[in-house]
Amino acid sequence: MKITEFFERKKQTVSFEIFPPKLDTPIETILNKLGDFAQLKPDFISVTYGAGGSKKGRTVEIASKIKNEYGIESLAHFTCVGHSIEEIDDMINKLKNEKIDNILALRGDPPKDMPDFDFSKNVFSYASELIRHIRKRANFCIGAACYPEGHVDSPRIRQDIYYLKQKVNEGVDFLITQLFFDNRIFYDFMDKLLAAGITCPVLPGIMPIFRADQIKRIASMCGASMPAKLVLLLDKYGNTPDMQKAGIEYATNQLKDLLDNGVHGIHINTMNNVEATRTILQNLGLFPG
Ligand SMILES: Cc1cc2nc3c(=O)[nH]c(=O)nc-3n(C[C@H](O)[C@H](O)[C@H](O)COP(=O)(O)OP(=O)(O)OC[C@H]3O[C@@H](n4cnc5c(N)ncnc54)[C@H](O)[C@@H]3O)c2cc1C
């Protein structure tokens, strides 16, 4: 089923993001958790794509199990960076064969050791070109990424939104945001999207904080700013077990405020942590306590 159908039927959706384990870690570490995630009854679960396609087989396998064994819709992330056109078409065919209806179409980041990577030498320089290609080949529901604080490579948010509009016009059905820690940034972004004529559903992506060092690293990589109250929490709890408790509370408050303000749905970056995800849903009254 296409994710767009949820938007038609439901006032607000609940979805999760999980990631495949590293290649030297057995895939069962995540497969064994799928049943527990499914019990939380999300509308769909998205599965990230390892940088450079290293874990592409795992993304398809996990997304397929979510859909075909647990009966939960899945959304397969796919980045085209570094892939030949044959590899891109092969991925499209694999997803079709597994009856996966939803794809998050991404350009991807430069390879780790090549910060000056030249995207013009790529088959597709931007996600918009990948989306145009997928639209011609298959009848997927297509999601794409957006950045409330602007993409890290973009000099100005206005320019980023200009290109986002081009991307949406290629046939994007919905958007998922980069993580953010201050809802005011998201609301301001939504006003900017409306002004630019971008009206498809936008799911805010929220990541609960479990360790201070981990979140500082992730936030600096993706350019997410931290409000003072969050910095104080990170300073207070650091990498202690209390950080997880405070992080769950912070994420709960963010999500509650988003739901109260009428978002199309919430997308929780679970970090593969079932317990924390369950607690957040219970706090929100979305799962029996
Ligand atoms: C919700 C979400 C999920 C993600 N999942 C993954 C994942 O699973 N695996 C992974 O490796 N990465 C993932 N990423 C990270 C993503 O791959 C990177 O942020 C990447 O650098 C950009 O991908 P994109 O699809 O947004 O690119 P694009 O939309 O192509 O944008 C990239 C940059 O190019 C600019 N741009 C776009 N079009 C043009 C144009 N025509 N001319 C000039 N400039 C242009 C944009 O402003 C932006 O700065 C995810 C990000 C988000 C927000």
Ligand as a Chemical Component Dictionary entry (heavy atoms), coordinates in Angstrom:
data_LIG
# 
_chem_comp.id                   LIG 
_chem_comp.type                 NON-POLYMER 
_chem_comp.pdbx_formal_charge   0 
_chem_comp.three_letter_code    LIG 
# 
loop_
_chem_comp_atom.comp_id 
_chem_comp_atom.atom_id 
_chem_comp_atom.alt_atom_id 
_chem_comp_atom.type_symbol 
_chem_comp_atom.charge 
_chem_comp_atom.model_Cartn_x 
_chem_comp_atom.model_Cartn_y 
_chem_comp_atom.model_Cartn_z 
_chem_comp_atom.pdbx_ordinal 
LIG C1  C1  C 0 14.731 12.085 6.069  1  
LIG C2  C2  C 0 16.138 11.810 5.586  2  
LIG C3  C3  C 0 16.549 10.502 5.346  3  
LIG C4  C4  C 0 17.848 10.227 4.897  4  
LIG N1  N1  N 0 18.230 8.918  4.711  5  
LIG C5  C5  C 0 19.479 8.640  4.268  6  
LIG C6  C6  C 0 19.882 7.284  4.053  7  
LIG O1  O1  O 0 19.115 6.348  4.253  8  
LIG N2  N2  N 0 21.154 7.054  3.622  9  
LIG C7  C7  C 0 22.034 8.082  3.386  10 
LIG O2  O2  O 0 23.187 7.819  2.994  11 
LIG N3  N3  N 0 21.682 9.384  3.585  12 
LIG C8  C8  C 0 20.427 9.687  4.024  13 
LIG N4  N4  N 0 20.060 10.998 4.219  14 
LIG C9  C9  C 0 21.050 12.070 4.008  15 
LIG C10 C10 C 0 21.070 12.585 2.534  16 
LIG O3  O3  O 0 21.512 11.549 1.681  17 
LIG C11 C11 C 0 22.023 13.787 2.457  18 
LIG O4  O4  O 0 21.512 14.863 3.199  19 
LIG C12 C12 C 0 22.438 14.231 1.057  20 
LIG O5  O5  O 0 23.562 15.115 1.180  21 
LIG C13 C13 C 0 21.369 14.975 0.277  22 
LIG O6  O6  O 0 20.432 14.149 -0.235 23 
LIG P1  P1  P 0 19.077 14.753 -0.884 24 
LIG O7  O7  O 0 18.343 13.646 -1.466 25 
LIG O8  O8  O 0 18.405 15.638 0.081  26 
LIG O9  O9  O 0 19.750 15.663 -2.056 27 
LIG P2  P2  P 0 19.200 16.798 -3.008 28 
LIG O10 O10 O 0 17.758 17.019 -2.860 29 
LIG O11 O11 O 0 19.729 16.465 -4.367 30 
LIG O12 O12 O 0 19.948 18.104 -2.457 31 
LIG C14 C14 C 0 21.364 18.089 -2.232 32 
LIG C15 C15 C 0 21.909 19.503 -2.324 33 
LIG O13 O13 O 0 21.876 19.961 -3.684 34 
LIG C16 C16 C 0 21.169 21.182 -3.805 35 
LIG N5  N5  N 0 20.457 21.122 -5.082 36 
LIG C17 C17 C 0 19.368 20.360 -5.384 37 
LIG N6  N6  N 0 19.052 20.508 -6.688 38 
LIG C18 C18 C 0 19.962 21.371 -7.231 39 
LIG C19 C19 C 0 20.168 21.907 -8.538 40 
LIG N7  N7  N 0 19.360 21.608 -9.557 41 
LIG N8  N8  N 0 21.220 22.756 -8.738 42 
LIG C20 C20 C 0 22.048 23.094 -7.704 43 
LIG N9  N9  N 0 21.896 22.602 -6.446 44 
LIG C21 C21 C 0 20.867 21.760 -6.213 45 
LIG C22 C22 C 0 20.255 21.240 -2.575 46 
LIG O14 O14 O 0 19.947 22.574 -2.226 47 
LIG C23 C23 C 0 21.135 20.549 -1.526 48 
LIG O15 O15 O 0 22.068 21.458 -0.999 49 
LIG C24 C24 C 0 18.764 11.307 4.678  50 
LIG C25 C25 C 0 18.350 12.628 4.927  51 
LIG C26 C26 C 0 17.051 12.891 5.380  52 
LIG C27 C27 C 0 16.623 14.312 5.665  53 
# 
loop_
_chem_comp_bond.comp_id 
_chem_comp_bond.atom_id_1 
_chem_comp_bond.atom_id_2 
_chem_comp_bond.value_order 
_chem_comp_bond.pdbx_ordinal 
LIG C1  C2  SING 1  
LIG C2  C3  SING 2  
LIG C2  C26 DOUB 3  
LIG C3  C4  DOUB 4  
LIG C4  N1  SING 5  
LIG C4  C24 SING 6  
LIG N1  C5  DOUB 7  
LIG C5  C6  SING 8  
LIG C5  C8  SING 9  
LIG C6  O1  DOUB 10 
LIG C6  N2  SING 11 
LIG N2  C7  SING 12 
LIG C7  O2  DOUB 13 
LIG C7  N3  SING 14 
LIG N3  C8  DOUB 15 
LIG C8  N4  SING 16 
LIG N4  C9  SING 17 
LIG N4  C24 SING 18 
LIG C9  C10 SING 19 
LIG C10 O3  SING 20 
LIG C10 C11 SING 21 
LIG C11 O4  SING 22 
LIG C11 C12 SING 23 
LIG C12 O5  SING 24 
LIG C12 C13 SING 25 
LIG C13 O6  SING 26 
LIG O6  P1  SING 27 
LIG P1  O7  DOUB 28 
LIG P1  O8  SING 29 
LIG P1  O9  SING 30 
LIG O9  P2  SING 31 
LIG P2  O10 DOUB 32 
LIG P2  O11 SING 33 
LIG P2  O12 SING 34 
LIG O12 C14 SING 35 
LIG C14 C15 SING 36 
LIG C15 O13 SING 37 
LIG C15 C23 SING 38 
LIG O13 C16 SING 39 
LIG C16 N5  SING 40 
LIG C16 C22 SING 41 
LIG N5  C17 SING 42 
LIG N5  C21 SING 43 
LIG C17 N6  DOUB 44 
LIG N6  C18 SING 45 
LIG C18 C19 SING 46 
LIG C18 C21 DOUB 47 
LIG C19 N7  SING 48 
LIG C19 N8  DOUB 49 
LIG N8  C20 SING 50 
LIG C20 N9  DOUB 51 
LIG N9  C21 SING 52 
LIG C22 O14 SING 53 
LIG C22 C23 SING 54 
LIG C23 O15 SING 55 
LIG C24 C25 DOUB 56 
LIG C25 C26 SING 57 
LIG C26 C27 SING 58 
# 
